[in-house]
């Protein structure tokens, strides 16, 4: 008996030594596409490698108090962020539930039964009616011999870290979208102010033309042209109001408010949009939360291979129990009534019609897919920066040229009106000059709005104020 127990204890010790084994590949961060530098426009600042080039509250670079208030509300009240945060909490809970697989389970089992033995059976107590009451403490443990549970924990931790970074990626995306919508709304405000002034100017032109017709120096067709021009400008003004209302509704949803309860007073569109410092391309791997998400998803896929490989190896289930059994509860815990059992169970799968191999192939393909996705996200990040960097630089030059064109068109309108009053040109010439001025002014407002949008999108493409972070998960050793 002592020799048998010693053998069992020796086997248990061997099992404990085997628990340190983990099958499957150890994760290695995949290589990512890289670029030596961005196409930095002349006059732009290249960020230093020391410190954080863009502040956490990156929208303060726009120096707009209203925008700053709205950005704060996105983080606090947006429901998409709330969903992502809840998904992260689920991932943290999954880690804890997976870690439970490393430890034995312990159960308290109580049972009561009443039975009658067969009168024609082989037992000595044939026909006996008896009670059977028991109370037992049972334990079961499946040692993690091949690291299946530990690889599952590794995958769950990587997934939780990806979900934590996804919260940051979603927040940055929504904050960027808010800035885009906000400056599109301000662009509509600019066009509204411009068209309002234009309607007033066209009304004066109509009054002038009516007076000239009364004096006999203008034709009825001149009045009709002036009326058509005025009504067209009023229609444009109404159309801009529709666009602004829709932008206002979009902003309301982003900050977690009902559109009917949200309103932004009109404000002019400014001229000074920020030029954020540009860092080297390699820092995007540390500054873009979406890249961090893709990398952590790759780590999780790598760990899944170990889980699939562990299924090919045998598992051992150690079970045991200690308790009492008697015909009644009155003297259940008497020493002669105690019972116990202990025994290991070995399970080695032999045939499953290719199920385990299919699962392993699926896990390996999942890693290939995650690596390709990671590299694609990096490439897209480079494209985002280059696109918006080029857009902001080109728009800056285009705005300067458009301003010159507007100044020239404004002077042409003044001269044409003077000539019309003196009778040297007809009213059609005035219409053409005024239309050219309005078109140029609208183009300038649109270009300035696009420049603000490009600045916001460039900051988001650079990762905003985000830095690489890991989820608050404890490593299991």
Secondary structure as a PSIPRED ss2 file (coil, helix, strand):
# PSIPRED VFORMAT (PSIPRED V4.0)

   1 X C   1.000  0.000  0.000
   2 X H   0.000  1.000  0.000
   3 X H   0.000  1.000  0.000
   4 X H   0.000  1.000  0.000
   5 X H   0.000  1.000  0.000
   6 X H   0.000  1.000  0.000
   7 X H   0.000  1.000  0.000
   8 X H   0.000  1.000  0.000
   9 X H   0.000  1.000  0.000
  10 X H   0.000  1.000  0.000
  11 X H   0.000  1.000  0.000
  12 X H   0.000  1.000  0.000
  13 X H   0.000  1.000  0.000
  14 X H   0.000  1.000  0.000
  15 X H   0.000  1.000  0.000
  16 X H   0.000  1.000  0.000
  17 X H   0.000  1.000  0.000
  18 X H   0.000  1.000  0.000
  19 X C   1.000  0.000  0.000
  20 X C   1.000  0.000  0.000
  21 X C   1.000  0.000  0.000
  22 X C   1.000  0.000  0.000
  23 X C   1.000  0.000  0.000
  24 X C   1.000  0.000  0.000
  25 X C   1.000  0.000  0.000
  26 X C   1.000  0.000  0.000
  27 X C   1.000  0.000  0.000
  28 X C   1.000  0.000  0.000
  29 X C   1.000  0.000  0.000
  30 X C   1.000  0.000  0.000
  31 X C   1.000  0.000  0.000
  32 X C   1.000  0.000  0.000
  33 X C   1.000  0.000  0.000
  34 X C   1.000  0.000  0.000
  35 X C   1.000  0.000  0.000
  36 X C   1.000  0.000  0.000
  37 X C   1.000  0.000  0.000
  38 X C   1.000  0.000  0.000
  39 X C   1.000  0.000  0.000
  40 X C   1.000  0.000  0.000
  41 X C   1.000  0.000  0.000
  42 X C   1.000  0.000  0.000
  43 X C   1.000  0.000  0.000
  44 X C   1.000  0.000  0.000
  45 X C   1.000  0.000  0.000
  46 X E   0.000  0.000  1.000
  47 X C   1.000  0.000  0.000
  48 X C   1.000  0.000  0.000
  49 X C   1.000  0.000  0.000
  50 X C   1.000  0.000  0.000
  51 X C   1.000  0.000  0.000
  52 X C   1.000  0.000  0.000
  53 X C   1.000  0.000  0.000
  54 X C   1.000  0.000  0.000
  55 X C   1.000  0.000  0.000
  56 X C   1.000  0.000  0.000
  57 X C   1.000  0.000  0.000
  58 X H   0.000  1.000  0.000
  59 X H   0.000  1.000  0.000
  60 X H   0.000  1.000  0.000
  61 X H   0.000  1.000  0.000
  62 X H   0.000  1.000  0.000
  63 X C   1.000  0.000  0.000
  64 X C   1.000  0.000  0.000
  65 X H   0.000  1.000  0.000
  66 X H   0.000  1.000  0.000
  67 X H   0.000  1.000  0.000
  68 X H   0.000  1.000  0.000
  69 X H   0.000  1.000  0.000
  70 X H   0.000  1.000  0.000
  71 X H   0.000  1.000  0.000
  72 X H   0.000  1.000  0.000
  73 X H   0.000  1.000  0.000
  74 X H   0.000  1.000  0.000
  75 X H   0.000  1.000  0.000
  76 X H   0.000  1.000  0.000
  77 X H   0.000  1.000  0.000
  78 X C   1.000  0.000  0.000
  79 X H   0.000  1.000  0.000
  80 X H   0.000  1.000  0.000
  81 X H   0.000  1.000  0.000
  82 X H   0.000  1.000  0.000
  83 X H   0.000  1.000  0.000
  84 X H   0.000  1.000  0.000
  85 X H   0.000  1.000  0.000
  86 X H   0.000  1.000  0.000
  87 X H   0.000  1.000  0.000
  88 X H   0.000  1.000  0.000
  89 X H   0.000  1.000  0.000
  90 X H   0.000  1.000  0.000
  91 X H   0.000  1.000  0.000
  92 X H   0.000  1.000  0.000
  93 X H   0.000  1.000  0.000
  94 X H   0.000  1.000  0.000
  95 X H   0.000  1.000  0.000
  96 X H   0.000  1.000  0.000
  97 X H   0.000  1.000  0.000
  98 X H   0.000  1.000  0.000
  99 X H   0.000  1.000  0.000
 100 X H   0.000  1.000  0.000
 101 X H   0.000  1.000  0.000
 102 X H   0.000  1.000  0.000
 103 X C   1.000  0.000  0.000
 104 X C   1.000  0.000  0.000
 105 X E   0.000  0.000  1.000
 106 X E   0.000  0.000  1.000
 107 X E   0.000  0.000  1.000
 108 X E   0.000  0.000  1.000
 109 X E   0.000  0.000  1.000
 110 X E   0.000  0.000  1.000
 111 X E   0.000  0.000  1.000
 112 X E   0.000  0.000  1.000
 113 X E   0.000  0.000  1.000
 114 X E   0.000  0.000  1.000
 115 X E   0.000  0.000  1.000
 116 X E   0.000  0.000  1.000
 117 X C   1.000  0.000  0.000
 118 X C   1.000  0.000  0.000
 119 X C   1.000  0.000  0.000
 120 X C   1.000  0.000  0.000
 121 X C   1.000  0.000  0.000
 122 X C   1.000  0.000  0.000
 123 X C   1.000  0.000  0.000
 124 X C   1.000  0.000  0.000
 125 X C   1.000  0.000  0.000
 126 X C   1.000  0.000  0.000
 127 X C   1.000  0.000  0.000
 128 X C   1.000  0.000  0.000
 129 X E   0.000  0.000  1.000
 130 X E   0.000  0.000  1.000
 131 X E   0.000  0.000  1.000
 132 X E   0.000  0.000  1.000
 133 X E   0.000  0.000  1.000
 134 X E   0.000  0.000  1.000
 135 X E   0.000  0.000  1.000
 136 X E   0.000  0.000  1.000
 137 X E   0.000  0.000  1.000
 138 X E   0.000  0.000  1.000
 139 X E   0.000  0.000  1.000
 140 X E   0.000  0.000  1.000
 141 X E   0.000  0.000  1.000
 142 X E   0.000  0.000  1.000
 143 X C   1.000  0.000  0.000
 144 X C   1.000  0.000  0.000
 145 X C   1.000  0.000  0.000
 146 X C   1.000  0.000  0.000
 147 X C   1.000  0.000  0.000
 148 X H   0.000  1.000  0.000
 149 X H   0.000  1.000  0.000
 150 X H   0.000  1.000  0.000
 151 X H   0.000  1.000  0.000
 152 X H   0.000  1.000  0.000
 153 X H   0.000  1.000  0.000
 154 X H   0.000  1.000  0.000
 155 X H   0.000  1.000  0.000
 156 X H   0.000  1.000  0.000
 157 X H   0.000  1.000  0.000
 158 X H   0.000  1.000  0.000
 159 X H   0.000  1.000  0.000
 160 X H   0.000  1.000  0.000
 161 X H   0.000  1.000  0.000
 162 X H   0.000  1.000  0.000
 163 X H   0.000  1.000  0.000
 164 X H   0.000  1.000  0.000
 165 X H   0.000  1.000  0.000
 166 X H   0.000  1.000  0.000
 167 X H   0.000  1.000  0.000
 168 X H   0.000  1.000  0.000
 169 X H   0.000  1.000  0.000
 170 X H   0.000  1.000  0.000
 171 X H   0.000  1.000  0.000
 172 X H   0.000  1.000  0.000
 173 X H   0.000  1.000  0.000
 174 X H   0.000  1.000  0.000
 175 X H   0.000  1.000  0.000
 176 X H   0.000  1.000  0.000
 177 X H   0.000  1.000  0.000
 178 X H   0.000  1.000  0.000
 179 X H   0.000  1.000  0.000
 180 X H   0.000  1.000  0.000
 181 X H   0.000  1.000  0.000
 182 X H   0.000  1.000  0.000
 183 X H   0.000  1.000  0.000
 184 X H   0.000  1.000  0.000
 185 X H   0.000  1.000  0.000
 186 X H   0.000  1.000  0.000
 187 X H   0.000  1.000  0.000
 188 X H   0.000  1.000  0.000
 189 X H   0.000  1.000  0.000
 190 X H   0.000  1.000  0.000
 191 X H   0.000  1.000  0.000
 192 X H   0.000  1.000  0.000
 193 X H   0.000  1.000  0.000
 194 X H   0.000  1.000  0.000
 195 X H   0.000  1.000  0.000
 196 X H   0.000  1.000  0.000
 197 X H   0.000  1.000  0.000
 198 X H   0.000  1.000  0.000
 199 X H   0.000  1.000  0.000
 200 X H   0.000  1.000  0.000
 201 X H   0.000  1.000  0.000
 202 X H   0.000  1.000  0.000
 203 X H   0.000  1.000  0.000
 204 X H   0.000  1.000  0.000
 205 X H   0.000  1.000  0.000
 206 X H   0.000  1.000  0.000
 207 X H   0.000  1.000  0.000
 208 X H   0.000  1.000  0.000
 209 X H   0.000  1.000  0.000
 210 X H   0.000  1.000  0.000
 211 X H   0.000  1.000  0.000
 212 X H   0.000  1.000  0.000
 213 X H   0.000  1.000  0.000
 214 X H   0.000  1.000  0.000
 215 X C   1.000  0.000  0.000
 216 X C   1.000  0.000  0.000
 217 X C   1.000  0.000  0.000
 218 X C   1.000  0.000  0.000
 219 X C   1.000  0.000  0.000
 220 X H   0.000  1.000  0.000
 221 X H   0.000  1.000  0.000
 222 X H   0.000  1.000  0.000
 223 X H   0.000  1.000  0.000
 224 X H   0.000  1.000  0.000
 225 X H   0.000  1.000  0.000
 226 X H   0.000  1.000  0.000
 227 X H   0.000  1.000  0.000
 228 X H   0.000  1.000  0.000
 229 X H   0.000  1.000  0.000
 230 X H   0.000  1.000  0.000
 231 X H   0.000  1.000  0.000
 232 X H   0.000  1.000  0.000
 233 X H   0.000  1.000  0.000
 234 X H   0.000  1.000  0.000
 235 X H   0.000  1.000  0.000
 236 X H   0.000  1.000  0.000
 237 X H   0.000  1.000  0.000
 238 X H   0.000  1.000  0.000
 239 X H   0.000  1.000  0.000
 240 X H   0.000  1.000  0.000
 241 X H   0.000  1.000  0.000
 242 X H   0.000  1.000  0.000
 243 X H   0.000  1.000  0.000
 244 X H   0.000  1.000  0.000
 245 X H   0.000  1.000  0.000
 246 X H   0.000  1.000  0.000
 247 X H   0.000  1.000  0.000
 248 X H   0.000  1.000  0.000
 249 X H   0.000  1.000  0.000
 250 X H   0.000  1.000  0.000
 251 X H   0.000  1.000  0.000
 252 X H   0.000  1.000  0.000
 253 X H   0.000  1.000  0.000
 254 X H   0.000  1.000  0.000
 255 X C   1.000  0.000  0.000
 256 X C   1.000  0.000  0.000
 257 X C   1.000  0.000  0.000
 258 X C   1.000  0.000  0.000
 259 X H   0.000  1.000  0.000
 260 X H   0.000  1.000  0.000
 261 X H   0.000  1.000  0.000
 262 X C   1.000  0.000  0.000
 263 X C   1.000  0.000  0.000
 264 X C   1.000  0.000  0.000
 265 X C   1.000  0.000  0.000
 266 X C   1.000  0.000  0.000
 267 X C   1.000  0.000  0.000
 268 X C   1.000  0.000  0.000
 269 X C   1.000  0.000  0.000
 270 X C   1.000  0.000  0.000
 271 X C   1.000  0.000  0.000
 272 X C   1.000  0.000  0.000
 273 X C   1.000  0.000  0.000
 274 X C   1.000  0.000  0.000
 275 X C   1.000  0.000  0.000
 276 X C   1.000  0.000  0.000
 277 X C   1.000  0.000  0.000
 278 X E   0.000  0.000  1.000
 279 X C   1.000  0.000  0.000
 280 X C   1.000  0.000  0.000
 281 X H   0.000  1.000  0.000
 282 X H   0.000  1.000  0.000
 283 X H   0.000  1.000  0.000
 284 X H   0.000  1.000  0.000
 285 X H   0.000  1.000  0.000
 286 X H   0.000  1.000  0.000
 287 X H   0.000  1.000  0.000
 288 X C   1.000  0.000  0.000
 289 X H   0.000  1.000  0.000
 290 X H   0.000  1.000  0.000
 291 X H   0.000  1.000  0.000
 292 X H   0.000  1.000  0.000
 293 X H   0.000  1.000  0.000
 294 X H   0.000  1.000  0.000
 295 X H   0.000  1.000  0.000
 296 X H   0.000  1.000  0.000
 297 X H   0.000  1.000  0.000
 298 X H   0.000  1.000  0.000
 299 X H   0.000  1.000  0.000
 300 X H   0.000  1.000  0.000
 301 X H   0.000  1.000  0.000
 302 X H   0.000  1.000  0.000
 303 X H   0.000  1.000  0.000
 304 X H   0.000  1.000  0.000
 305 X H   0.000  1.000  0.000
 306 X H   0.000  1.000  0.000
 307 X H   0.000  1.000  0.000
 308 X H   0.000  1.000  0.000
 309 X H   0.000  1.000  0.000
 310 X H   0.000  1.000  0.000
 311 X C   1.000  0.000  0.000
 312 X C   1.000  0.000  0.000
 313 X C   1.000  0.000  0.000
 314 X C   1.000  0.000  0.000
 315 X E   0.000  0.000  1.000
 316 X E   0.000  0.000  1.000
 317 X E   0.000  0.000  1.000
 318 X E   0.000  0.000  1.000
 319 X E   0.000  0.000  1.000
 320 X E   0.000  0.000  1.000
 321 X E   0.000  0.000  1.000
 322 X E   0.000  0.000  1.000
 323 X E   0.000  0.000  1.000
 324 X E   0.000  0.000  1.000
 325 X E   0.000  0.000  1.000
 326 X E   0.000  0.000  1.000
 327 X C   1.000  0.000  0.000
 328 X C   1.000  0.000  0.000
 329 X C   1.000  0.000  0.000
 330 X C   1.000  0.000  0.000
 331 X C   1.000  0.000  0.000
 332 X C   1.000  0.000  0.000
 333 X C   1.000  0.000  0.000
 334 X C   1.000  0.000  0.000
 335 X H   0.000  1.000  0.000
 336 X H   0.000  1.000  0.000
 337 X H   0.000  1.000  0.000
 338 X E   0.000  0.000  1.000
 339 X E   0.000  0.000  1.000
 340 X E   0.000  0.000  1.000
 341 X E   0.000  0.000  1.000
 342 X E   0.000  0.000  1.000
 343 X E   0.000  0.000  1.000
 344 X E   0.000  0.000  1.000
 345 X E   0.000  0.000  1.000
 346 X E   0.000  0.000  1.000
 347 X E   0.000  0.000  1.000
 348 X C   1.000  0.000  0.000
 349 X C   1.000  0.000  0.000
 350 X C   1.000  0.000  0.000
 351 X C   1.000  0.000  0.000
 352 X C   1.000  0.000  0.000
 353 X C   1.000  0.000  0.000
 354 X C   1.000  0.000  0.000
 355 X H   0.000  1.000  0.000
 356 X H   0.000  1.000  0.000
 357 X H   0.000  1.000  0.000
 358 X H   0.000  1.000  0.000
 359 X H   0.000  1.000  0.000
 360 X H   0.000  1.000  0.000
 361 X H   0.000  1.000  0.000
 362 X H   0.000  1.000  0.000
 363 X H   0.000  1.000  0.000
 364 X H   0.000  1.000  0.000
 365 X H   0.000  1.000  0.000
 366 X H   0.000  1.000  0.000
 367 X H   0.000  1.000  0.000
 368 X H   0.000  1.000  0.000
 369 X H   0.000  1.000  0.000
 370 X H   0.000  1.000  0.000
 371 X H   0.000  1.000  0.000
 372 X H   0.000  1.000  0.000
 373 X H   0.000  1.000  0.000
 374 X H   0.000  1.000  0.000
 375 X H   0.000  1.000  0.000
 376 X H   0.000  1.000  0.000
 377 X H   0.000  1.000  0.000
 378 X H   0.000  1.000  0.000
 379 X H   0.000  1.000  0.000
 380 X H   0.000  1.000  0.000
 381 X H   0.000  1.000  0.000
 382 X H   0.000  1.000  0.000
 383 X H   0.000  1.000  0.000
 384 X H   0.000  1.000  0.000
 385 X H   0.000  1.000  0.000
 386 X H   0.000  1.000  0.000
 387 X H   0.000  1.000  0.000
 388 X H   0.000  1.000  0.000
 389 X H   0.000  1.000  0.000
 390 X H   0.000  1.000  0.000
 391 X H   0.000  1.000  0.000
 392 X H   0.000  1.000  0.000
 393 X H   0.000  1.000  0.000
 394 X H   0.000  1.000  0.000
 395 X H   0.000  1.000  0.000
 396 X H   0.000  1.000  0.000
 397 X H   0.000  1.000  0.000
 398 X H   0.000  1.000  0.000
 399 X H   0.000  1.000  0.000
 400 X H   0.000  1.000  0.000
 401 X H   0.000  1.000  0.000
 402 X H   0.000  1.000  0.000
 403 X H   0.000  1.000  0.000
 404 X H   0.000  1.000  0.000
 405 X H   0.000  1.000  0.000
 406 X H   0.000  1.000  0.000
 407 X H   0.000  1.000  0.000
 408 X H   0.000  1.000  0.000
 409 X H   0.000  1.000  0.000
 410 X H   0.000  1.000  0.000
 411 X H   0.000  1.000  0.000
 412 X H   0.000  1.000  0.000
 413 X H   0.000  1.000  0.000
 414 X H   0.000  1.000  0.000
 415 X H   0.000  1.000  0.000
 416 X H   0.000  1.000  0.000
 417 X H   0.000  1.000  0.000
 418 X H   0.000  1.000  0.000
 419 X H   0.000  1.000  0.000
 420 X H   0.000  1.000  0.000
 421 X H   0.000  1.000  0.000
 422 X H   0.000  1.000  0.000
 423 X C   1.000  0.000  0.000
 424 X C   1.000  0.000  0.000
 425 X C   1.000  0.000  0.000
 426 X C   1.000  0.000  0.000
 427 X H   0.000  1.000  0.000
 428 X H   0.000  1.000  0.000
 429 X H   0.000  1.000  0.000
 430 X H   0.000  1.000  0.000
 431 X H   0.000  1.000  0.000
 432 X H   0.000  1.000  0.000
 433 X H   0.000  1.000  0.000
 434 X H   0.000  1.000  0.000
 435 X H   0.000  1.000  0.000
 436 X H   0.000  1.000  0.000
 437 X H   0.000  1.000  0.000
 438 X H   0.000  1.000  0.000
 439 X H   0.000  1.000  0.000
 440 X H   0.000  1.000  0.000
 441 X H   0.000  1.000  0.000
 442 X H   0.000  1.000  0.000
 443 X H   0.000  1.000  0.000
 444 X H   0.000  1.000  0.000
 445 X H   0.000  1.000  0.000
 446 X H   0.000  1.000  0.000
 447 X H   0.000  1.000  0.000
 448 X H   0.000  1.000  0.000
 449 X H   0.000  1.000  0.000
 450 X H   0.000  1.000  0.000
 451 X H   0.000  1.000  0.000
 452 X H   0.000  1.000  0.000
 453 X H   0.000  1.000  0.000
 454 X H   0.000  1.000  0.000
 455 X H   0.000  1.000  0.000
 456 X H   0.000  1.000  0.000
 457 X H   0.000  1.000  0.000
 458 X H   0.000  1.000  0.000
 459 X H   0.000  1.000  0.000
 460 X H   0.000  1.000  0.000
 461 X H   0.000  1.000  0.000
 462 X C   1.000  0.000  0.000
 463 X C   1.000  0.000  0.000
 464 X C   1.000  0.000  0.000
 465 X C   1.000  0.000  0.000
 466 X C   1.000  0.000  0.000
 467 X C   1.000  0.000  0.000
 468 X C   1.000  0.000  0.000
 469 X C   1.000  0.000  0.000
 470 X C   1.000  0.000  0.000
 471 X C   1.000  0.000  0.000
 472 X C   1.000  0.000  0.000
 473 X C   1.000  0.000  0.000
 474 X C   1.000  0.000  0.000
 475 X C   1.000  0.000  0.000
 476 X C   1.000  0.000  0.000
 477 X C   1.000  0.000  0.000
